[in-house]
Every structure is written in C-alpha cells, then in structure tokens.
Amino acid sequence: TGGAAQYGQWWGYPILTYGQLLDIETPNQHGVVGPYLWSTGGGRYDMYDAFTGDYILSLEGVPRGTTVFGKDGSILIYRLDTKGDRLTVWNSTAAVGMGGPAGSDIWQWRPWTGATIDVSGPYNWTTADGRYTWEVNPYTLDVSIPSEISGSIIAIFAGDLILGSTSLTPPGERFMTPPYSRWALSLEPGREGELLWLENYTPPPGNLSIWSGPVSVEDRVFTMMSKETRQWWGYSLDDGSLLWGPTEPETQLHLYSRGNWVLLNCYR
C-alpha cells in the first residue's frame, strides 16, 4: 500500500584491498603512521583512515604490475617492460610525496586530504597558499634490463632479486613447449636490473605439464612440479641449478582445502 516501487543505490564504504602501516624515517619524522586502508580498482587507489573510516585522498593512473609491500610498508608495483627493456617500481609513499619542497616539510610525510592526484608519472604539486610548487615522482626505480629477458615475474624479494619466467603469466603457468626458462634480476642497491642468471630447462619425457611451486628466499630455493606425476624439483635461487628432485610421487588427494566457513581440511 506504499505506492509504486522505488529503486536506487546506497553507497557505503567500498570493498577494501589493503591495510597499511607505514614506517616513515626521516631527520624530522620517525615511526609508524596510519593505519590506512586502501580500496583499489581500475587504476584508482582510494585511501582511508583505518581508525575512523574517513576518506583521505585518491590516486589515479596507478600502473598495473606485480604488487608487493616494501620493508617500510609502502605499496610497490613492479612493472617489467620486456619490449622497452625497462624495470620500473611505482611507490605509493613517493606518489603522495612529502609535505613541501623546503624547510622541515621536505622531511615530513603528510597525505593531502581530499586530493585526487594523477600519479601515472611525475607531476607538479602546489601548496594551498600557492607559495611553493615542486615536482613529485611516484617512481622510485627506473632502470634498463637485458634484452634477452622476456616473460613475467614470479616472485620479488626487495633488495635481493626478482625471479621470472618466460612462460605464461604466473601463477598457474604451464609449460608445453620445451625448453622453458627461468631468470633472476638483481635488486641489490646499485645493481638493480642486472641479470644474475638465465637457465633453460627441458621438461621430463611424457608430455608432462610443469608448474611453478613455492619460493623460499630463506632457503634460496624455488620449486617446480608435475601435476601428472605429482613430483617436485628444487632449484637454486642463486644460479638456477638443480638442487634436488624429482621427489617420490605424492599420494593422490594429499591436499589442504578451505572455505568461507574458516575451516581447514587436510586430506591424506
């Protein structure tokens, strides 16, 4: 009896992608700031105060790539351009920039409340009073890489190396045409982008599908497995050489599964 139906939308808080604790260490600022929440999609990153839920700012033109967190909590996006032979790193903290170009402001990180910023490349920022204008560069790394590098990134270890593959985009990659290869690029300061090693591998006989497995930087090992034989191989992160394998085939249905009911099942 309330009359014709009415339709509309109610906008609440968006789906959240990341939580962030950011450690700022400068001569004028020390310690963790935040916490912050980020909602991402379509090249746009919206930043919120995790304590209050209040909106802070938006970053537009954020590049696609492989996302990891830096040691200070920065959101880092590694982008491998194998056609242009470049490796770049977009940095969320650098994208917002410091408080100003002079005085103590150059050592203070202060998100600009209410701002919407195009961070697809370097940009000029002007203070509200018009007193200062300076360039902000959201990229903290832009280096050349060897022309023989192709494919995509498997794993990133900040300050150490990038492990990559010439196959389909990981994870879930599948090798059907031998040989296939793995490579590592240095992330050591001063050596970023240098080729550490490149190894070609020939799959075992039997038309097997070889997939990428876990990587352990502590053990300096990356793994591959065959889904048909349920066997594993371990290789050195330092030079790509075979360390062990093939293992004995795993038992069928030897797996873990989980669901939205927060229950972990183990099958043996």
N, C-alpha and C positions, 0 to 999 in steps of 0.2 A: 504493500500500500504506500510505499515511499516514492512512487513515481518512476520515471524512466531510469534505467541503469546508468551509472556514471563510470567512466573509465579514466585512468590517469596513472601516473607513476609517482612513487615516493623514493626520494634519493637519500639514502643513509650513507654510512661510511663504505668505501669501496672495498673490494677484495684486496687483502694485503699480501705482498710478495716477500718483503724482507723486514727483519728487525735489525737495528743497528746501534751499537755502542762505539763511539768514535773517540780515539785517543789522540788529542792534539798536543804536540810537544814543540813549543817554540820558546824563544827567550822571554816571551811575555805571557805565555799560556801553557799550563801543564795539567794533564789529566783527562779523564773521560768526560765527554759531553753527550747530551742526549738523555735517555734513549730516544731514537727516532724510529718511525715506521714508514715504509715505502710501499706505494701502490704503483705497479708498472704495467705498461701495455702500449703497443703501437708507437714506440719510440718516445713515450712520455713517462716521466717519473714524478709522482706526487709525494711530497714529504710531509709527515705529520708528527706532532709531539706525542710520544707514547704515553705520557702521564695524563694528558688532558684530552687527547684526540683532536686537538686544534690543528687546522691546516697551516702549513708554514710556507711552502713555495712549490713551484713546478719547474721541471727541467724538460725541455722539448728538443727533439733531434738527437736523442741518445742513440748511439750506433748499436747494431747487432754484433754479437760475437760471443765469446766464451766468458762467462761471468764468474768471478771468484771474489773473496774478501781479502784485502790486504792485511798485513800484520797490525796496522793501526785501526782496522775496521772499515776502511774505505771500500766502496763498491768499485771493483776494477773490471773493465771489459776489454779482453784481449781480442784483437782483430788481426787475422792473418790474410794478407793480400798477396796471393801467390802469382797473380798476373803482374802486379806492380812491384813485387819483391819487397814488401814492407811489412813490418810488425809494429802495431800501434797499441797503446794502452790508454783507454779513457778512464778518468778517475773522478768519482762523484765529489770528493772533497775539493779537488782542484777546480772542478766545474763551478762550484759555488764561489770559490775564491776567498781571499782574506778581507778584513774589514776596510782596507783602504791602501793607497799606494805610498803613504808617508807616515812618519811618526810611529807610535805604538800600534796603529791599525794594521801595519804590514805583518804583525806577529799575532794577530787575533782573528780567529775564525768565527764569523758572525753570519749565519744564514739571513738573507734579505727577505723578511717577512712579506708575504703577498706577491712576491715577484714571480713572473713567468719568463724563463730565460731560454733562448735558443743556444744550446750547448753543442751543436754539431761541429763547431770549430771555435777558434779563438774569437772573442768578442770584446767590445769596449763597454765598460760599466761606468756610470756616472753617479756620484753621490746625490742624495735627495736635494741638498742645498746647491748643487751644481759646482761645488768647489773643486772637486777632483774628477778626472776621467783617466782610466787606465785599462790596459788590456789584460784579460783573463784567458788563460789557455787550459781547457779541460783535459788535454792530453799530456801525460807525464812521461810518455815514451813514444818515439817515432824513429825507428831505425831500419836500415836495409837488411835483407836476409838473402842467403844464397839462391841463385836462380833455379837450382835443382830441387828446391823444396816445393812440394805440392801436397794436396790433400787438406787435412784439417787437424785440429787439436784434440788430443785425447785427455791430457792432464797437464796442469800448471802447478809449479812449485815456486813461489815467489823467491827471488834472489838465488835460485838454483837453476832450473831448466824447464823447458816445455817439451813434452813428449807428444809426437804427432804421427800421423798415418797417411799413406797415400790412398787409402780406401774410401768407402762411403763415410759420411759424417758420423762419428761416434756419438753416443753409444749405440749398440745394436748393429755394428758394422759386420759385413760378411765378405769374405774373400773367395772369389770363384775363379779368378784368372791369375795363375802364378806367373812370375813371382810377385809378391807384395812386399811392402817395405815399411819400416819404422825409422823415425829420425828424432834427434834431440837438438834443440836450440838453447844456447846459454841465456840465462837471466842474471848471471853474476854481474854486479855493478861494474860498468866499464867494458863489459864483453857482451852486452845484450845483442841478440840476433846472430851471434857466431854459431856456425854448425859444429856441434860436438861429435856427432857421428850419424851415419846413414847406413842401414843394413837392409839387404834384400833377403827375403825368406821364400822358400819353396814349400807349399803345403804337403803334408804326408800323402801317400798314394791312397786312392779310393774315392776321389771326388768329394773330399770332406769339406765342410764349411767351418772355417776358423774364425772365432770371435774374440774380441778383446775382453780381458778379465780385469780384476782389481790391480791397482798400482800401489806399491808401498815405498814411499821415499825413505822411510827409516831403514828398511832392509835393502834399498836400492834395487828393487825388483819390479818388473812389470810382467803380466801374465797373459797368455792366450789359451783358448780351449777349443776342443772339437765337440760340437753338440751331438754328432753321430756316435762317436766312440766314448764320450764323456771323459776325455783325458785332458790333462793340463800340462803346459810348458811354462817355465820361468826364465826370464831374460834379464840381463844386467841393464840398469838404467844408465850406467857409466859408459858402456861401449856397445850395447845391443847384442852381446854374445849370449849363447845359450848357457844357462846355469844348471838347469835340471829339467827332467821330463823326457819322454812322456810318462805321466803317472799311470798307476793302475786305474782302469776304468771305474768311475764312481757307480755306486749302486743306483739302480733306477728309482725314481721318486725320492731320492735323497735330497730334500729341499726344505726351505722355510717359506711360509706364506703368511700374509697378514691381511686384515680387513679393517673397515671403518669402526669396528667394534673394539679396537685396541686390544686385539688378541693375537699372539704369535703362535703359529702352529709349526711343529717340527715333524717331518716325515722321514723315516729311515727304512 
